[in-house]
């Protein structure tokens, strides 16, 4: 935009976002049925190991400080222990309240963790009318897609690299499109012949980020639909929506709700088309007064929470978890591990206790579950690798600081 190519950047971002979504959708249609066929063989040991793997993955990719990721994930697991235990019906942490005996509604918690902090963050900003005018003017100047056929052909290689990275990261539970975009951008920058141009306004960087974070959409749907484990924060909210309608994501969803699967495929495809052709209309939302838009969004969130079970208690829970999320952000803790910990906590607890009841012959019972052992070994490798990577990053930062201090001393 600073170079006068804002329209080109926007057109590139929208078009390659469309292609990334289609790529992820094709991957979803191809991979999901086969993964479901494997997942249907999962038992208590396998689901328990998979839960540990998912939590460790979220923690290790939560940021430079792995301890913060661990603390956030454990916080989510703790919230999942409130109410009546699904395994033995023991009441836990009800504090004498009948409402607290039922577990926190998943949808209300997730909306509180994600939506309320965004409303608060927007409320803290001052929207300047001139900025909105500039954005709308940029959109109005788009002719075609904003780039030439020659430029498109030059980006085909970057597109496929970003699409594969985005889909792969999306499949891994609990990471999301943000990480996919960063990894894709870094990979394409490292293989570029002109890496110094990244950050100065280059088409490669837009293609890398926008393709990957949209390809991750289809990838994130794969573990959600086949394993019941969300791939990112958005699919976590979708999981709550499916449960409200009596649909249980998992390996049997293709048999019990086959029509729903085709509807999901169709809707993802249609949404990508609306994104491609509707940008000039949708961007007009930017001109809506923020002081009117945010209260409406918050009210709709409360209506959605109330609709879970027609209880005001769920609305108060939404606001309560929204306040917690605001505090978590202020403490520089990641939100994603909290949400994933809350979702995976009951899955882990139930299957851990089931696996414990099956281990009559002792720990050697694990030898009868090679898939669970493989997942646990991969988990350990992932944790060790993350610890080493974080340590190397910390050492590089410390060396850079020492070099700066030494140069200043001279």
C-alpha positions in Angstrom: 0.0 0.0 0.0 2.9 2.4 0.8 4.2 1.7 -2.8 0.8 2.5 -4.3 0.0 -1.2 -4.8 -2.7 -1.7 -2.1 -5.2 -3.0 -4.7 -2.7 -5.5 -6.0 -2.0 -6.8 -2.5 -5.7 -7.1 -1.7 -6.5 -8.8 -5.0 -3.6 -11.2 -4.5 -4.6 -12.0 -0.9 -8.2 -12.7 -1.8 -7.5 -14.8 -4.9 -4.9 -17.0 -3.3 -7.0 -17.3 -0.1 -9.7 -18.7 -2.4 -7.2 -21.1 -4.0 -5.9 -22.1 -0.6 -9.4 -22.8 0.7 -10.2 -25.0 -2.3 -6.9 -26.9 -1.8 -7.8 -27.5 1.8 -11.3 -28.6 0.9 -10.0 -31.2 -1.6 -7.6 -32.5 1.1 -10.5 -32.7 3.5 -12.6 -34.7 1.0 -9.7 -37.1 0.3 -8.1 -37.6 3.7 -11.0 -37.4 6.1 -12.7 -40.7 5.1 -9.4 -42.6 5.3 -8.5 -41.1 8.6 -12.0 -41.9 10.0 -11.4 -45.5 8.9 -8.3 -45.6 11.1 -9.9 -43.6 13.9 -12.7 -46.0 14.3 -10.2 -48.5 15.6 -9.1 -46.1 18.4 -9.8 -47.2 21.9 -9.2 -45.7 25.3 -5.4 -46.0 25.1 -5.2 -44.4 21.7 -7.5 -41.5 22.5 -5.6 -40.9 25.8 -2.3 -40.8 23.9 -3.7 -38.6 21.2 -5.0 -36.1 23.8 -1.5 -35.9 25.4 0.0 -35.4 21.9 -2.5 -32.6 21.1 -1.8 -30.8 24.4 2.0 -31.1 24.0 1.8 -29.8 20.4 -0.2 -26.8 21.5 2.1 -26.1 24.4 5.3 -26.5 22.3 4.0 -24.1 19.6 2.4 -21.6 22.0 5.4 -19.3 21.8 9.0 -18.9 23.0 8.0 -19.5 26.7 6.9 -23.1 26.9 6.0 -22.7 30.6 3.4 -20.1 29.7 1.8 -22.5 27.1 1.8 -25.3 29.8 0.2 -23.0 32.4 -2.5 -21.9 29.9 -3.3 -25.5 28.9 -3.5 -26.7 32.5 -5.8 -23.8 33.2 -8.2 -25.0 30.5 -8.0 -28.6 31.9 -8.8 -27.3 35.4 -12.0 -25.6 34.1 -13.0 -28.8 32.5 -13.1 -30.6 35.8 -16.0 -28.5 37.2 -19.3 -30.3 37.6 -20.4 -33.9 37.6 -17.8 -36.4 36.4 -18.8 -38.2 33.3 -17.0 -41.3 34.4 -18.4 -42.0 37.9 -20.9 -39.2 38.4 -19.1 -37.6 41.4 -19.8 -33.9 41.9 -16.7 -31.8 41.9 -16.2 -28.1 42.7 -19.9 -27.2 42.7 -19.5 -24.7 45.6 -23.0 -25.5 46.7 -24.6 -24.3 43.5 -26.9 -26.5 41.4 -25.9 -24.7 38.2 -22.2 -25.5 38.9 -23.0 -29.2 39.1 -23.5 -29.2 35.3 -20.3 -28.8 33.3 -19.5 -25.4 31.7 -21.2 -25.3 28.3 -18.4 -25.6 25.7 -19.9 -23.0 23.3 -20.3 -20.4 26.0 -16.7 -20.9 27.2 -15.2 -20.7 23.8 -17.2 -17.6 22.8 -16.1 -16.0 26.0 -12.5 -16.8 25.5 -12.4 -15.6 21.9 -15.2 -13.1 21.2 -15.2 -11.0 24.4 -11.5 -10.1 24.4 -11.8 -9.0 20.7 -14.8 -6.7 21.6 -12.8 -5.2 24.5 -9.7 -4.8 22.3 -11.7 -3.0 19.6 -13.4 -0.8 22.2 -10.0 0.4 23.3 -9.1 1.6 19.9 -10.1 4.9 18.3 -11.3 4.4 14.7 -10.3 7.3 12.5 -12.8 8.0 9.6 -9.9 8.9 7.3 -8.5 5.4 7.6 -11.8 3.8 6.6 -12.0 6.1 3.6 -8.5 5.1 2.4 -9.4 1.4 2.8 -12.6 1.8 0.8 -10.9 3.8 -1.9 -8.3 1.1 -2.3 -11.0 -1.5 -2.9 -12.8 0.6 -5.4 -9.6 0.9 -7.5 -9.3 -2.9 -8.0 -9.4 -3.8 -11.7 -9.8 -7.6 -12.3 -7.8 -9.4 -9.8 -5.1 -6.7 -9.3 -2.3 -8.7 -10.9 -1.2 -10.0 -14.3 -1.2 -13.6 -15.7 2.6 -13.5 -15.7 2.7 -12.6 -12.0 0.3 -15.4 -11.3 2.4 -18.0 -13.1 5.5 -16.9 -11.1 3.7 -17.7 -7.9 2.4 -21.2 -8.7 5.4 -22.8 -6.9 4.9 -20.7 -3.8 1.2 -21.5 -3.8 1.7 -25.3 -3.7 4.4 -25.0 -1.0 2.2 -22.8 1.1 -0.9 -24.9 0.5 0.8 -28.1 1.6 2.2 -26.4 4.7 -1.2 -24.9 5.6 -3.0 -28.2 5.2 -0.5 -30.1 7.2 -0.4 -27.6 10.0 -4.2 -27.5 10.0 -4.4 -31.3 10.4 -2.3 -31.1 13.6 -4.8 -30.5 16.4 -4.8 -27.1 18.1 -2.4 -25.0 16.1 -4.4 -23.0 13.6 -4.0 -20.8 10.5 -1.8 -18.2 12.3 1.0 -20.6 12.8 0.6 -22.0 9.3 0.9 -18.5 7.8 4.1 -17.8 9.8 5.7 -21.1 8.9 4.8 -20.7 5.2 6.1 -17.2 5.1 9.4 -18.2 6.7 9.8 -21.2 4.4 9.2 -19.3 1.2 11.4 -16.4 2.4 14.2 -18.8 3.1 14.1 -20.4 -0.3 13.7 -17.1 -2.1 16.5 -15.7 -4.3 15.7 -12.2 -2.9 14.8 -12.7 0.8 15.8 -9.1 1.6 12.7 -7.9 -0.3 10.3 -9.6 2.2 8.7 -7.0 4.4 9.2 -4.3 1.8 6.1 -5.1 -0.3 6.5 -8.3 -2.3 3.9 -10.5 -3.8 5.6 -13.7 -2.6 4.9 -12.8 1.1 1.2 -12.2 0.5 0.8 -15.5 -1.4 2.7 -17.4 1.3 0.6 -16.1 4.3 -2.8 -16.0 2.6 -2.6 -19.4 0.9 -1.4 -21.2 4.1 -3.9 -19.8 6.6 -6.8 -20.6 4.3 -5.5 -24.1 3.3 -5.4 -24.7 7.1 -9.2 -24.4 7.2 -9.8 -27.7 5.4 -6.9 -29.3 7.3 -8.4 -28.2 10.7 -11.7 -29.7 9.8 -10.1 -33.2 9.3 -9.3 -33.9 13.0 -12.6 -32.2 14.1 -14.8 -34.4 11.9 -12.9 -37.7 12.2 -11.6 -37.5 15.8 -13.8 -34.9 17.5 -10.7 -32.8 18.2 -10.7 -29.2 16.9 -7.8 -28.2 14.7 -8.0 -24.5 15.7 -10.1 -22.0 17.6 -12.7 -21.6 15.0 -13.3 -25.3 14.6 -13.4 -25.5 18.4 -16.5 -23.2 18.3 -17.9 -25.3 15.4 -17.5 -28.4 17.6 -19.8 -26.8 20.2 -22.3 -25.9 17.5 -22.4 -29.5 16.2 -22.9 -30.9 19.7 -25.8 -28.5 20.3 -27.6 -30.0 17.2 -27.0 -33.5 18.5 -24.2 -34.3 16.0 -21.2 -36.1 17.5 -18.0 -35.5 15.5 -16.0 -38.7 15.3 -15.1 -41.7 13.1 -18.8 -42.6 12.7 -20.0 -39.3 11.4 -19.6 -40.5 7.8 -22.1 -43.3 8.5 -24.5 -41.5 10.8 -24.4 -38.0 9.2 -23.2 -38.6 5.6 -25.4 -35.9 4.2 -24.0 -33.4 6.7 -20.5 -34.0 5.4 -21.5 -33.2 1.8 -23.2 -30.1 3.1 -20.0 -29.0 4.9 -18.0 -29.5 1.7 -20.5 -27.5 -0.3 -20.6 -24.6 2.2 -16.9 -24.3 2.4 -16.7 -24.1 -1.4 -19.5 -21.6 -1.5 -18.0 -19.4 1.2 -14.7 -19.3 -0.7 -16.6 -18.1 -3.8 -18.4 -15.4 -1.8 -15.0 -14.3 -0.4 -13.7 -14.1 -4.0 -16.6 -12.2 -5.6 -17.9 -10.3 -2.6 -14.9 -8.4 -1.3 -16.1 -5.0 -2.6 -19.3 -5.4 -0.7 -18.0 -7.1 2.5 -15.3 -4.4 3.0 -18.1 -1.8 3.5 -18.4 -3.3 7.0 -15.3 -1.3 7.8 -17.3 1.9 7.5 -19.8 0.7 10.2 -19.5 2.7 13.4 -17.5 0.6 15.8 -19.4 2.0 18.8 -22.6 0.5 17.4 -21.1 -2.8 16.0 -19.4 -4.0 19.1 -22.4 -3.9 21.5 -24.5 -5.8 18.9 -21.8 -8.5 18.6 -21.6 -8.8 22.4 -25.4 -9.1 22.6 -25.5 -11.8 19.9 -22.8 -13.7 21.9 -25.0 -13.6 25.0 -28.0 -14.8 23.0 -25.9 -17.7 21.6 -24.8 -18.7 25.2 -28.4 -18.5 26.5 -29.5 -20.7 23.6 -27.3 -23.6 24.8 -29.7 -24.6 27.6 -31.9 -21.6 28.2 -30.0 -20.6 31.4 -28.8 -17.2 32.4 -26.0 -19.0 34.2 -24.4 -19.7 30.8 -24.5 -16.0 29.9 -22.7 -15.2 33.2 -20.2 -17.9 32.3 -19.6 -16.3 29.0 -18.9 -13.0 30.6 -16.8 -14.6 33.3 -14.6 -16.5 30.8 -14.4 -13.3 28.7 -13.0 -11.5 31.7 -10.5 -14.4 32.3 -9.4 -14.1 28.7 -8.8 -10.4 29.0 -6.6 -11.0 32.1 -4.8 -13.9 30.3 -4.0 -11.6 27.4 -2.8 -8.9 29.7 -0.5 -11.5 31.3 0.9 -12.3 27.8 -0.4 -15.9 28.0 -1.8 -17.6 24.8 -5.5 -18.2 24.6 -5.4 -21.2 22.3 -3.9 -23.7 24.9 -6.7 -22.7 27.3 -9.4 -23.5 24.8 -7.8 -26.7 23.7 -7.1 -27.8 27.3 -10.8 -27.2 28.1 -11.9 -29.3 25.1 -9.3 -32.1 25.6 -9.5 -32.3 29.4 -12.7 -34.4 29.5 -11.5 -36.6 26.6 -8.2 -37.2 28.3 -9.7 -37.8 31.8 -12.4 -40.2 30.6 -10.0 -42.3 28.4 -7.3 -42.2 31.0 -9.6 -43.7 33.6 -11.0 -46.2 31.1 -7.4 -47.2 30.2 -6.6 -47.5 33.9 -9.5 -49.9 34.5 -8.2 -52.1 31.6 -4.7 -52.4 32.9 -5.3 -55.4 35.1 -2.1 -56.9 34.0 -0.1 -53.8 34.8 1.8 -51.4 32.6 2.7 -54.2 30.1 -0.9 -53.9 28.8 0.4 -50.9 26.8 2.4 -53.4 24.7 -1.0 -54.6 23.3 -1.6 -51.0 21.9 1.3 -50.2 19.6 -0.5 -47.2 18.0 -0.8 -45.6 21.4 2.9 -46.3 22.1 3.9 -44.7 18.8 1.8 -41.6 19.6 3.5 -41.3 23.0 7.0 -41.7 21.5 6.2 -38.9 18.9 4.9 -36.7 21.8 8.2 -37.1 23.7 10.2 -36.4 20.6 8.1 -33.3 19.9 8.6 -32.0 23.5 12.4 -32.6 23.4 12.7 -30.9 20.0 10.6 -27.9 21.2 12.7 -27.5 24.3 16.0 -27.6 22.3 14.6 -25.1 19.7 13.5 -22.7 22.5 16.9 -23.0 24.1 18.7 -22.3 20.9 16.5 -19.3 20.2 17.1 -18.0 23.7 20.9 -18.4 23.3 20.8 -16.5 20.0 18.9 -13.7 21.6 21.3 -13.6 24.5 24.2 -13.5 22.1 22.6 -10.7 20.1 22.0 -8.7 23.3 25.6 -9.2 24.4 26.9 -8.1 21.0 24.8 -4.9 21.1 25.9 -4.1 24.7 29.6 -4.7 23.7 29.3 -2.4 20.6 27.7 0.3 22.8 30.4 -0.1 25.4 33.1 0.5 22.7 
